[in-house]
Amino acid sequence: MYIRIISLIVLFISYAPNHVLGHGAVQRASELQDSEIRLFVADNMNGSVVVIDFPDGEVTHRVSTSPSIMILASNKDNKYIYAMRGRDTDEDLTSILSTGFDMEEKQFRKPHVIRTIKTDTPGGPRDSKMATVGGYDAILTEGEAEVVVIMSDDIDGYSELKTKRYKLAAPDHYHYLEGETYLYIGHLINGFVQVLDRSTGEEVKRIKGCPMLHGMTEDEESGRLIFSCARDVIVVGTLGADKAKLIARIPYPENTGRGCAAFLKGEGRIQWCYTEGIIPRLYRVDLSQEPYQFTTLSVESSIQQNSTDDGKYLMVLSKQGVLYLYHGRDGNLIKKIKVSEPFLGDWFEDVGKAILPDIESHNGIAYISLTHEGRIAEIDLEQGKVKRYIDIGGFPTRIVLLAKETLIEASN
């Protein structure tokens, strides 16, 4: 009996390294990537966010989020990407992703979903950037008629998400900007701009007379906000004696059809706006010249438009798959670049999910999501040619572009 016990002890000791002492150590491999540009692309074939790193142009990650992405936007310091679901199901969700940028290492890591939250008809971003209130990210819940402010500098999957809420006048589709001390919220259906005191949340006033309010922009030099209405555009002040006042109305050019749907910043204080639907014209206004007045630029029937960060170029993608490059100040045609096959059929985008192509650019290079071809076109604007195509499959739509140099500058 004694010998059997000794034998068992010896056998146990011989297997102890594998079964008692646990797994052996391994050397950790770095996941840092020294990328210059990182693109986040909403793939509405399956609801994932596809990540492409440049200069290699490789698809490095696919992050699964809720299907039917409508909005893709980065927050003010580019730490997070918000993927907001469309309205084609009975549950609205917003996923918050890390961008993966490591501020200490000045390189990118793997992005991932930090948390997903229920949000009743989420909205608020403009130009692929989150709305803010006092420097914090904000989501406008159009079903609950609230501005929900996420009062956290760092968002993780464990901590309670602290929020502050501002009640809005009514459920609606909103167009929002933050002024010096007030919040300005345009209501599409109700046709007015609601002004709230940021510190108290109390309503200051309503600027009425803007039916079918859709689209807005800001003139940074004057602090004035521009909201597009069915018949004209209204200009609202935010500074000094102009604060919360209707400054002017800019009538649309005669016999040009629909009004502004969204604005693009041109060179200097030039603003361009395009209309709802595929309409072959853009409007131009110089906000340095009063009284304000629109002029018209004839373009090919377009499916997407954007301007470069410096306002140098106005980029118009036609239904025929041609990128037209116009001067950002005077609208003169500079060049045409064939980028894809034609966009055939009806490309009307409702609130269910994003279906339209998108255009982003940085330092003279443009990136276009070709929804109908399942790939991204990388275009050298100066040379006027397509550099390459990146096949990602699926149905790529919205794009958020993060440049390492911009992230580093912002952190200094």
SVG drawing of the C-alpha trace seen along z (x, -y; Angstrom):
<svg xmlns="http://www.w3.org/2000/svg" viewBox="-45 -94 54 96">
<polyline fill="none" stroke="black" stroke-width="0.4" points="0.0,0.0 2.8,-2.4 4.6,-1.7 1.4,-2.4 1.0,-5.8 4.6,-6.7 4.1,-5.8 1.1,-8.0 2.9,-10.9 5.8,-10.5 3.3,-10.2 1.5,-13.4 4.7,-15.4 5.8,-14.3 2.6,-15.7 2.5,-18.8 4.1,-21.3 1.2,-20.7 -1.7,-20.3 -0.9,-22.3 1.5,-25.0 -0.7,-26.2 0.3,-27.4 3.8,-28.3 4.8,-31.9 4.9,-33.3 6.4,-36.4 3.9,-39.2 3.8,-40.4 3.0,-44.1 -0.2,-44.9 0.9,-48.5 0.6,-49.6 2.4,-52.6 -0.4,-53.8 -0.7,-57.3 -4.4,-57.1 -7.1,-54.9 -10.5,-54.7 -13.6,-53.4 -16.2,-52.3 -19.8,-51.3 -20.6,-48.0 -24.4,-47.8 -24.4,-44.4 -24.0,-43.0 -23.6,-46.0 -19.9,-45.7 -17.4,-48.6 -14.4,-47.8 -11.1,-49.3 -8.5,-50.1 -5.0,-51.3 -2.8,-53.4 -0.3,-53.7 -0.6,-49.9 -4.3,-50.1 -5.0,-46.9 -8.2,-45.8 -6.9,-45.2 -10.0,-44.8 -13.7,-44.1 -15.7,-45.2 -19.2,-43.8 -21.9,-46.3 -25.7,-46.3 -27.0,-46.0 -28.3,-49.0 -25.8,-51.7 -27.2,-55.1 -24.6,-57.4 -20.9,-56.9 -19.1,-59.7 -16.0,-60.3 -16.0,-62.3 -14.3,-65.6 -10.9,-64.1 -11.1,-61.1 -10.9,-58.5 -14.3,-57.0 -16.4,-56.1 -20.1,-56.1 -22.1,-53.8 -25.8,-54.7 -28.4,-52.2 -31.1,-53.2 -34.8,-52.9 -35.6,-49.7 -36.2,-47.7 -38.1,-48.2 -34.9,-48.7 -32.5,-51.6 -28.9,-51.1 -25.7,-53.0 -22.3,-51.2 -19.3,-53.1 -16.0,-51.8 -12.4,-52.7 -10.4,-54.1 -7.4,-52.2 -5.1,-55.2 -2.5,-55.0 -1.6,-58.5 1.5,-57.4 2.9,-55.3 1.6,-57.6 0.4,-54.5 -2.8,-52.5 -4.0,-49.4 -6.9,-47.1 -10.3,-48.9 -13.1,-47.2 -16.7,-47.8 -16.6,-49.3 -20.3,-49.2 -23.6,-49.3 -26.5,-51.3 -30.2,-51.7 -31.0,-55.1 -34.4,-56.1 -33.9,-57.2 -30.3,-58.6 -28.9,-61.5 -27.0,-64.8 -23.6,-64.3 -22.7,-66.7 -19.9,-66.3 -19.0,-62.9 -18.4,-64.5 -20.4,-64.0 -22.5,-66.8 -21.1,-68.3 -22.4,-70.1 -19.7,-71.8 -17.0,-69.6 -18.8,-66.3 -20.3,-64.0 -24.0,-64.3 -26.7,-62.2 -30.0,-63.7 -32.7,-61.1 -35.4,-62.1 -38.0,-59.7 -37.7,-60.9 -37.0,-64.5 -33.8,-64.8 -30.2,-65.8 -28.3,-63.1 -24.9,-64.3 -22.3,-61.6 -20.5,-63.2 -17.4,-61.0 -13.9,-61.8 -13.2,-58.1 -15.8,-55.4 -15.3,-51.8 -17.4,-48.7 -17.5,-48.6 -18.3,-52.0 -21.7,-53.6 -22.3,-55.9 -23.1,-59.2 -25.4,-61.4 -27.1,-64.8 -30.3,-65.4 -31.9,-68.4 -35.6,-68.2 -36.5,-69.4 -39.8,-70.8 -41.1,-67.8 -40.0,-64.6 -38.6,-65.6 -35.6,-65.4 -33.0,-67.8 -30.2,-69.9 -28.0,-70.9 -25.1,-73.2 -23.6,-74.6 -23.1,-78.3 -21.1,-80.3 -23.6,-79.8 -26.7,-78.5 -27.7,-75.3 -29.4,-75.8 -31.7,-73.0 -33.5,-73.1 -36.7,-71.2 -37.6,-69.9 -41.3,-69.2 -42.2,-71.9 -40.2,-74.4 -38.4,-76.4 -35.0,-76.8 -35.2,-76.1 -32.7,-77.9 -31.7,-76.4 -29.5,-77.8 -26.6,-75.4 -26.2,-75.9 -29.8,-75.5 -31.4,-73.6 -34.2,-76.2 -35.7,-77.3 -34.6,-80.9 -36.7,-81.3 -37.9,-79.8 -37.0,-81.3 -40.0,-80.5 -40.8,-80.6 -38.5,-77.9 -40.8,-75.1 -39.1,-71.8 -35.9,-72.8 -33.2,-70.5 -29.5,-71.3 -27.3,-73.8 -23.8,-75.1 -21.7,-77.7 -19.7,-80.7 -16.9,-80.4 -15.7,-84.0 -19.0,-85.6 -20.3,-82.8 -23.5,-82.9 -25.5,-79.7 -27.3,-79.1 -30.4,-76.9 -32.1,-75.9 -35.9,-76.1 -38.4,-75.2 -38.4,-78.7 -35.2,-80.3 -32.3,-80.1 -32.3,-81.9 -29.1,-83.3 -29.1,-83.2 -26.5,-85.0 -24.8,-83.4 -22.4,-86.1 -22.8,-89.4 -25.8,-91.5 -26.6,-88.9 -27.1,-86.1 -30.2,-84.0 -31.5,-86.6 -32.7,-86.2 -30.1,-88.2 -31.2,-87.6 -33.1,-85.5 -31.4,-84.5 -34.0,-83.6 -33.1,-80.7 -32.4,-81.5 -35.6,-81.7 -36.7,-78.6 -34.1,-76.3 -36.4,-73.7 -35.6,-72.5 -33.8,-74.3 -30.6,-73.4 -30.3,-70.0 -26.7,-70.2 -23.7,-72.5 -20.1,-72.2 -17.4,-74.6 -15.5,-76.2 -12.4,-78.4 -12.4,-81.3 -16.0,-82.0 -17.7,-80.5 -20.4,-78.0 -21.8,-75.6 -25.1,-73.7 -26.7,-70.9 -30.3,-70.0 -32.4,-67.0 -32.3,-64.3 -30.2,-64.1 -30.5,-67.7 -28.0,-69.1 -27.1,-72.3 -25.3,-73.7 -25.9,-77.0 -23.0,-79.3 -23.0,-82.1 -20.1,-84.2 -20.7,-84.9 -18.1,-87.7 -20.4,-89.8 -23.6,-91.3 -26.4,-91.3 -26.1,-87.6 -27.0,-86.3 -27.1,-82.9 -25.7,-82.1 -26.1,-78.9 -23.5,-76.4 -24.7,-73.9 -23.3,-70.4 -23.9,-66.9 -26.6,-64.9 -24.7,-64.0 -25.0,-61.2 -22.5,-62.6 -20.6,-65.7 -17.9,-67.0 -15.1,-69.5 -11.5,-69.1 -10.6,-70.2 -8.9,-73.4 -11.9,-74.2 -9.6,-74.2 -11.6,-71.7 -15.3,-71.0 -15.8,-67.3 -18.9,-66.2 -19.5,-62.5 -21.9,-62.1 -24.3,-59.2 -22.1,-58.2 -19.2,-57.4 -17.2,-60.5 -15.6,-62.7 -15.8,-66.4 -13.3,-68.7 -14.3,-72.3 -12.5,-75.3 -13.7,-75.8 -14.0,-79.6 -15.4,-80.3 -16.7,-76.9 -14.7,-76.7 -14.3,-73.2 -10.7,-72.0 -10.8,-68.3 -12.8,-65.2 -11.8,-61.7 -13.5,-58.5 -13.8,-56.4 -16.5,-53.8 -19.2,-52.3 -22.5,-54.3 -24.8,-54.2 -27.9,-52.7 -31.4,-52.8 -32.9,-54.7 -30.6,-55.8 -33.1,-57.5 -31.9,-57.1 -34.6,-56.9 -34.1,-56.6 -33.7,-52.8 -30.0,-52.7 -27.3,-54.4 -27.0,-53.4 -25.2,-56.3 -21.5,-56.5 -19.3,-58.8 -16.3,-61.0 -13.5,-61.9 -10.1,-63.4 -6.8,-64.4 -3.7,-66.1 -4.8,-65.9 -5.9,-62.3 -9.7,-61.4 -11.3,-58.2 -14.7,-57.2 -16.9,-54.3 -18.3,-52.7 -21.4,-51.1 -22.4,-49.4 -18.9,-47.8 -18.0,-46.8 -14.8,-48.7 -13.0,-51.9 -11.3,-54.2 -8.2,-56.0 -7.7,-59.1 -4.9,-61.6 -6.7,-64.9 -3.6,-66.8 -2.7,-64.3 -6.3,-63.6 -6.2,-59.8 -7.2,-56.8 -4.2,-55.4 -5.9,-52.1 -9.0,-50.2 -9.4,-48.4 -11.9,-45.6 -13.8,-45.1 -16.9,-43.3 -20.3,-44.0 -21.9,-47.4 -19.6,-50.2 -21.3,-53.5 -20.3,-56.0 -16.6,-56.9 -14.8,-58.4 -11.1,-59.3 -8.5,-59.7 -5.0,-61.0 -2.2,-60.3 -0.7,-63.8 -4.0,-65.4 -4.4,-63.2 -0.8,-64.0 -1.4,-67.8 -4.6,-67.6 -2.9,-65.9 -0.1,-68.4"/>
</svg>
